[in-house]
Amino acid sequence: MLVVPLVLSAAAAAEGISTPCPAIRPVTTNRAVFEQRPSSLTSRVSRQPVFMQAATSGGKHQSDLTSWLIRHRSHLLLAALVVHKCTTDGLTRWTRLQTSYSSSTVAVMCEVVKYPLIATAIATYGGGRREIITVFKQAFQRNPFANTWIALCYTFNNLLYYDALSALSAVAYQVLSQSKTVFTAGLMYVIGGKKLLFRQVVAVGMLIGGALLVQLQEISRVASSTATAGSAAAPSSAVLWGSVLVLFSSFISALPNVKYEKVLKTEGENQWVNNVQVTTWIILWVSLSSLFSFIKVYMRGGVTASIPSVSSIMLSISGAFSGFTLPVWGVVFLKAINGILIPATFKYADNIVYSYAKPSSIVLTTLSASLLSLSLPAPSLLLGVALVVASIFLYSSQPKAKPS
């Protein structure tokens, strides 16, 4: 993941530079943050991001490296997205099987860790250290309620993520989560009146068929594993419940994804300000969810009404972090990076790069699971994965231009 700051630094410095970059659509940036046009070489070097200063002062070798990063930023971002997605889902699935921990605490800590990451990103390639205080001030002063409902949808998505991976494998989760394409297409038709082309309808049908095959294979896998272990009954209901959680999570995150991308690409909008706002609101929403859970337990008589002591408060805090092993903290860090990597992809690349990351991560996760288990995937699983991957490419493919 160390390539991410290098790529984003080069991408930020490339704003306004006419460097050829295949498959990258130019986007409008916040010139007040990213673009400075000094009159001398000295001032230009001093105002460039840290990585770009090293490239300018380091001679031809670093300059060539920076140019290479700019030319291949779409491919590097794609690789970072795929590796990040596979690692996050695989590690989360493993931790949910190995230990028990609070998903609410993990969700809050993911957002808390984002603050220093955002500050570091701003200081490195987002305008310099002086912009950090400015960005945080704008986040709390300039229309702070703009991203409230977006953060609420992402809160549901974050909380359901851990419960879903407690019941489903990483491959099944990634395949079923592609149902977001179906919900996005439906929302675009209902809200925007945009009709699907025939190839897109076929792609949606392939997606549904592939998801059903993976679902059936997941139920079969769980049933066979529990039968081998001598369990009285296979927990197929847990698999079905996990599938419902994934479908609902995909639905609840389809609309804010479309809206958030539009916000990030709006002229004059600062992506860091929006990141801080969404992060803050997610923390508030998760905290309110935990508070409601506490009130619910209290109303049932599970908590005595007394003034909490310092020791009881410390005991409650330590209890919230029960089960937090080093791999769990790795999940926290990876999920925190996700909040910077995806907006950066929306801003410096486009939807095509993000769309290619989905089938690529499914394929890589399937191959990784087979290598780790030293067994070949079931034919139904391979067929389901192939249908989903093909449907994503078919849905996002562009029709050939008709000759005039």
MITOR-500367 format. One line per 5 residues: their letters; for each residue x, y, z of C-alpha. Coordinates in steps of 0.1 Angstrom, whole numbers, plus 5000, padded with zeros to 4 digits. Each point is the difference from the previous one (the first is absolute). Layout:
<sites>
A = X,Y,Z; ...;
</sites>
This chain:
<sites>
MLVVP = 5000,5000,5000; 5031,5023,5001; 4994,5007,4963; 4967,5018,5008; 5016,5033,5013;
LVLSA = 5025,5000,4972; 4973,4996,4973; 4977,5026,5016; 5028,5025,5005; 5009,4997,4963;
AAAAE = 4963,5002,4991; 4995,5032,5020; 5031,5016,4986; 4988,4990,4965; 4968,5021,5002;
GISTP = 5004,5027,4974; 5029,4981,4983; 4992,4986,4966; 5016,4966,5005; 4985,4973,4978;
CPAIR = 4982,4973,5021; 4980,4973,4983; 4965,4992,5012; 5000,5030,5024; 4973,5026,4997;
PVTTN = 5010,5035,5011; 4982,5011,5031; 4995,5035,5014; 5020,5006,5032; 5001,5026,5027;
RAVFE = 5026,5024,4986; 5003,5018,5034; 5015,4968,5015; 5017,4981,4972; 5011,5026,4975;
QRPSS = 5026,5026,5007; 5018,5018,4971; 5031,5017,5015; 5022,5021,4978; 5034,4984,5009;
LTSRV = 5014,4965,5002; 5008,5005,5037; 4965,5009,5010; 4986,4972,4978; 5021,4974,5018;
SRQPV = 4991,5014,5034; 4963,4999,4993; 4999,4965,4985; 4991,4970,5020; 5027,4983,5020;
FMQAA = 5004,4971,4976; 5001,5023,4971; 5027,5022,5017; 5021,4969,5002; 4995,4993,4964;
TSGGK = 5009,5035,4990; 5031,5002,5021; 5011,4964,4994; 5010,5003,4964; 4989,4981,4969;
HQSDL = 4994,4967,5017; 4973,5013,5023; 4985,5021,4973; 4997,4969,4978; 4984,4981,5029;
TSWLI = 4975,5028,5005; 4991,5001,4963; 4996,4962,5001; 4977,5002,5030; 4979,5027,4982;
RHRSH = 4997,4980,4968; 4991,4967,5018; 4980,5015,5029; 4967,4983,4988; 5017,4965,5000;
LLLAA = 5017,5006,5033; 4968,5012,5016; 4983,4969,4986; 5026,4977,5014; 4998,5018,5034;
LVVHK = 4962,4996,5000; 5001,4963,4992; 5027,4991,5025; 4983,5021,5027; 4966,4985,4994;
CTTDG = 5012,4964,5001; 5022,5006,5031; 4973,5018,5019; 4972,4975,4993; 5023,4970,5005;
LTRWT = 5014,5013,5033; 4966,5011,5013; 4986,4965,4992; 5029,4984,5018; 4997,5022,5031;
RLQTS = 4962,4994,5003; 5007,4962,5001; 5030,5002,5024; 4987,5025,5026; 4970,5019,5012;
YSSST = 5001,5038,5000; 4976,5030,4998; 4992,5011,4964; 4989,5034,5014; 5034,5005,5016;
VAVMC = 5018,4990,4969; 4978,5024,4979; 5007,5029,5023; 5038,4993,5002; 5001,4998,4961;
EVVKY = 4986,5035,4998; 5023,5013,5028; 5031,4987,4983; 4989,5018,4968; 5006,5034,5016;
PLIAT = 5038,4997,5002; 5000,4983,4966; 4980,5029,4985; 5023,5026,5017; 5031,4981,4986;
AIATY = 4985,4999,4965; 4992,5037,5001; 5035,5009,5012; 5016,4977,4974; 4981,5006,4968;
GGGRR = 4969,5020,5009; 5014,5035,5003; 5025,4998,5028; 4999,5001,5038; 4985,5034,5001;
EIITV = 4969,4986,4983; 4992,4975,5028; 4985,5025,5024; 4981,5017,4972; 4985,4968,4988;
FKQAF = 4988,4990,5034; 4986,5034,5006; 4981,4999,4968; 4986,4966,5008; 4983,5012,5031;
QRNPF = 4991,5035,4988; 4990,4997,4964; 4967,4981,4997; 5009,4973,5025; 4967,4982,4996;
ANTWI = 5005,4995,4962; 5013,4964,5003; 4978,4989,5029; 4978,4975,4982; 5030,4987,4979;
ALCYT = 5018,4992,5033; 4969,4983,5014; 4999,4977,4970; 5037,4992,5003; 4995,4993,5037;
FNNLL = 4975,4973,4993; 5023,4986,4973; 5030,5000,5025; 4981,4983,5028; 4984,4974,4978;
YYDAL = 5034,4992,4983; 5013,4981,5031; 4969,4981,5007; 4998,4989,4963; 5036,4987,5000;
SALSA = 4993,4981,5032; 4976,4978,4980; 5014,5001,4964; 5034,4993,4985; 5019,5029,4984;
VAYQV = 4992,4987,4965; 4963,4997,5007; 4999,5035,5016; 5018,5016,4970; 4977,4983,4975;
LSQSK = 4968,5008,5018; 5010,5036,5006; 5000,5005,4962; 4962,5002,5004; 5007,5037,5005;
TVFTA = 5001,5002,4962; 4964,4989,4999; 4989,5024,5026; 5020,5029,4984; 4983,4993,4966;
GLMYV = 4966,4999,5017; 5006,5033,5018; 5013,5016,4968; 4968,4990,4983; 4976,5010,5028;
IGGKK = 5018,5033,5009; 5016,5011,4968; 4978,4983,4975; 5029,4983,4983; 4991,4968,4982;
LLFRQ = 5023,4971,4997; 5013,4988,4966; 4994,4964,4990; 5036,4990,5008; 4996,5015,5034;
VVAVG = 4968,4980,5007; 5018,4969,4989; 5029,5009,5023; 4977,5004,5029; 4984,4966,4993;
MLIGG = 5035,4984,4999; 5008,5018,5033; 4969,4986,5017; 5007,4965,4987; 5036,5000,5011;
ALLVQ = 4991,5013,5034; 4974,4972,5004; 5026,4973,4990; 5025,5013,5025; 4972,5002,5027;
LQEIS = 4991,4963,4994; 5036,4990,5000; 5006,5019,5033; 4970,4981,5016; 5014,4967,4987;
RVASS = 5035,5008,5014; 4987,5008,5034; 4977,4970,5001; 5028,4976,4990; 5026,5015,5025;
TATAG = 4976,4999,5029; 4990,4964,4991; 5036,4990,5000; 5005,5016,5033; 4972,4980,5015;
SAAAP = 4976,5029,5005; 4963,4992,5005; 4988,5026,4975; 5017,5020,4974; 4997,5038,5006;
SSAVL = 4986,5007,4965; 4978,5027,5017; 5031,5019,5009; 5011,5000,4964; 4966,5012,4989;
WGSVL = 5000,5027,5026; 5035,5011,4989; 4988,5002,4964; 4971,5022,5011; 5024,5023,5018;
VLFSS = 5022,5003,4969; 4970,5007,4978; 4987,5027,5023; 5035,5014,5005; 5003,5003,4962;
FISAL = 4967,5017,4997; 5007,5025,5028; 5033,5010,4985; 4990,5002,4963; 4984,5035,5002;
PNVKY = 5027,5017,5021; 5028,4987,4977; 4984,5017,4970; 4994,5032,5020; 5035,5000,5017;
EKVLK = 5018,4997,4966; 4980,5029,4987; 5009,5021,5030; 5037,4991,4996; 5001,5010,4964;
TEGEN = 4981,5032,5004; 5020,5031,4992; 5011,5018,5032; 4994,4970,5022; 5029,4989,5022;
QWVNN = 5002,4962,5004; 5018,5003,5033; 4972,5022,5015; 4974,4974,4989; 5022,4972,5014;
VQVTT = 5002,5016,5034; 4962,5007,5000; 4991,4964,4991; 5025,4986,5025; 4987,5022,5028;
WIILW = 4964,4992,4993; 5007,4962,4998; 5015,5002,5035; 4970,5018,5013; 4975,4976,4984;
VSLSS = 5019,4969,5013; 5001,5016,5035; 4963,5007,4999; 4994,4964,4990; 5020,4987,5030;
LFSFI = 4981,5025,5022; 4967,4986,4988; 5012,4965,5007; 5009,5010,5035; 4967,5017,5006;
KVYMR = 4982,4969,4987; 5019,4978,5025; 4993,5025,5028; 4963,5000,4993; 5000,4962,5003;
GGVTA = 5016,5002,5034; 5034,4987,4989; 5018,5031,5014; 4996,5014,5035; 4994,5038,5003;
SIPSV = 5030,5013,5019; 5027,5027,4996; 5029,4984,4981; 5033,4999,5017; 5034,5005,4984;
SSIML = 5008,4963,5003; 4966,4990,4984; 5007,5024,4971; 5034,4986,4994; 4986,4965,5002;
SISGA = 4974,5009,4974; 5027,5015,4977; 5022,4969,5003; 4969,4978,4994; 4993,5019,4968;
FSGFT = 5035,4990,4988; 4996,4964,5010; 5014,4977,4973; 5020,5027,4983; 5030,4980,4989;
LPVWG = 5027,5012,4976; 4982,4987,4969; 4968,5019,5011; 5021,5032,5002; 5011,4991,4965;
VVFLK = 4964,4999,4989; 4995,5035,5016; 5030,5014,4981; 4989,4985,4967; 4965,5012,5003;
AINGI = 5013,5035,5009; 5021,5000,4968; 4969,4991,4981; 4985,5034,5008; 5029,5018,4982;
LIPAT = 5007,4976,4972; 4965,4999,4986; 4994,5037,4999; 5034,5005,4985; 4991,4974,4972;
FKYAD = 4968,5019,4993; 5019,5033,4997; 5032,4990,4982; 4986,4971,4979; 4965,4992,4991;
NIVYS = 4972,4974,5005; 5016,4976,4975; 5030,4996,5022; 4978,4994,5030; 4978,4976,4981;
YAKPS = 5030,4979,4988; 5011,4997,5036; 4969,4980,5009; 5004,4970,4977; 5037,5000,5004;
SIVLT = 4997,4997,5038; 4974,4972,4997; 5024,4980,4977; 5030,5007,5022; 4981,4990,5032;
TLSAS = 4987,4968,4984; 5035,4990,4989; 5015,5009,5034; 4973,4980,5019; 5008,4970,4978;
LLSLS = 5037,5003,5006; 4996,5003,5037; 4976,4971,5003; 5021,4979,4975; 4968,4990,4981;
LPAPS = 4983,5010,4968; 4969,5021,5001; 4966,4983,4994; 4988,5002,4964; 4968,5018,5010;
LLLGV = 5022,5026,5019; 5022,5005,4969; 4969,5004,4978; 4985,5025,5023; 5032,5020,5003;
ALVVA = 5004,4999,4962; 4964,5013,4995; 5004,5028,5024; 5034,5011,4986; 4986,4999,4964;
SIFLY = 4969,5019,5010; 5021,5028,5015; 5020,5004,4968; 4969,4997,4979; 4981,5026,5020;
SSQPK = 5028,5026,5000; 5011,4994,4963; 4995,5029,4976; 4982,4994,4967; 5020,5005,4969;
AKPS = 4995,5033,4983; 4980,4998,4968; 5019,5013,4969; 4987,5033,4987;
</sites>
